């Protein structure tokens, strides 16, 4: 999991380890399940968002969910992070997987840049794909919220969106790129979760894909997009996961989001 290109920066970070600085990056160390990882915490790249959700002195369901997922990984697992955002799950998973590998999927370029920066801060490498996974190959329009900060940018699918992204069926990109199939999958894609699952159905149905973590986005007056926009209810989505051989072992609802943790039966 080591990245030779980050070696020089890694040495430099050792000097600033207690100071919280590296070149133009102000970083903070987060510790979850005994793993310590650095993240760029400048406000303009979503740093406050990370601190609000994952600091040790913060009571956060996001932090608890990540800790639970990490506790279920094996050191030699292959982990897919679909909707990797700034890489909080990805960085911790990549650090834990000393004998495994991580594949990260994030379509929004500013988030991809920050995701790679956070990996480099920890002297880690991972396979980063700047694409969106969906139920078909092609192009899709998305809305980008008007937040000025990178960390707040969450893409959502839209028929009249202002940006166009490439989409791929997960099963097909795995075959085309000869990717190692996953043992654990995390999905957080702002309402497009059913599309990702449909495009990844053959992979998710494999016996060795034993762990699935999904953040399901439900409709509300303030939500940008939800699974209802794609014709799904939470009950139908849970049934779909069960059809693929999973048992839902944990459910946690937070406002208009439902986190599902499922294990292969």
Helices and strands as residue ranges (DSSP letters): G 4-6, H 7-15, E 21-22, E 25-32, E 35-40, G 43-45, H 47-54, H 61-72, E 78-82, H 88-96, E 101-105, H 109-121, E 127-129, E 132-134, E 138-144, G 150-152, E 155-157, E 163-169, H 170-177, E 184-187, H 193-199, H 201-204, E 211-217, G 227-230, H 234-243, E 246-254, E 257-264
